[in-house]
Amino acid sequence: MEQKQFVAVQKNADGDLTAFKTSDGSLLLYEEALQEVLAGSIANVSAFKGKDGGTYIRSNPDNRKDNNLDQLPLF
């Protein structure tokens, strides 16, 4: 089974990511997306633990800016 990818994002007024659209057309709220990332279902991203103890989604470093989560189109 091929992994899905995030293709678009939603952000709140502060610019924080709140939802994701995947390559198969699914719409995931942040917590749902985080669970998919932790399960290994989403390509090119990983989860990390922040200084505040929370777990967050980030793009895997690959020296490309076009696939960074903050650079994806809004939906």
C-alpha positions in Angstrom: 0.0 0.0 0.0 1.4 3.4 -1.0 1.6 6.0 1.7 -0.6 9.1 1.5 1.0 12.6 1.5 -0.3 15.9 2.8 -1.2 18.1 -0.2 -2.9 21.1 1.4 -3.4 22.5 4.9 -5.7 24.7 6.9 -4.3 27.3 9.4 -5.9 29.3 12.2 -5.5 33.0 12.6 -2.2 32.5 14.3 -0.8 30.5 11.4 -0.9 27.2 13.3 -1.8 24.2 11.2 -5.2 22.9 12.1 -6.2 20.4 9.4 -4.7 18.5 6.4 -5.9 17.3 3.0 -4.2 14.1 1.9 -3.3 12.8 -1.6 -6.4 10.4 -1.5 -8.7 13.4 -0.8 -9.2 12.7 2.9 -9.6 15.7 5.3 -8.0 15.2 8.7 -8.1 17.5 11.7 -4.7 17.9 13.4 -5.2 15.2 16.0 -6.4 12.7 13.3 -3.4 13.6 11.1 -1.1 13.1 14.0 -2.4 9.6 14.6 -1.9 8.8 10.9 1.6 10.1 11.1 2.4 8.1 14.2 1.0 5.0 12.5 3.3 5.5 9.5 0.5 6.2 7.0 1.7 9.5 5.8 4.9 9.9 3.7 7.6 12.7 4.2 6.5 13.8 7.7 7.3 12.7 11.2 6.1 13.5 14.7 8.3 15.1 17.3 8.0 16.0 21.0 8.2 19.8 21.5 9.8 21.5 24.5 6.3 21.9 26.0 5.8 18.1 26.0 3.3 18.1 23.2 3.7 16.0 20.1 3.7 17.8 16.7 3.9 17.0 13.0 6.7 18.3 10.9 8.1 17.7 7.4 11.1 15.4 7.1 14.2 17.5 6.3 15.1 17.0 2.6 16.5 20.4 1.6 13.3 21.2 -0.4 11.0 24.1 0.6 8.1 23.2 -1.7 7.0 20.3 0.4 7.3 22.0 3.8 4.0 21.9 5.6 3.9 25.7 5.8 4.4 26.0 2.1 1.5 23.7 1.1 -1.6 25.3 -0.5 -4.4 26.3 1.8 -7.9 24.7 1.5 
